[in-house]
Amino acid sequence: MNWTFENFKPHLENLTPQAREKALEIAEHLMEKGGISEEKAIKEAIVRAEEWFLNSEG
């Protein structure tokens, strides 16, 4: 599944472009693993992407 910003715009609009892209990447990976709903996947992905972004900024 190729996720796009438009599919989850309300959830992602406050993220930076880099964190948004990372969140979509993470959500896609979570969905591929299975056992998680789209909503939970995107929420978890946003948390992980925010952490990733903060860590990458130093």
Protein Blocks (a to p, Z undefined) as FASTA:
>chain_A
ZZdfklmmmmmmmpcfklmmmmmmmmmmmmmngoiafklmmmmmmmmmmmmmmmmnZZ
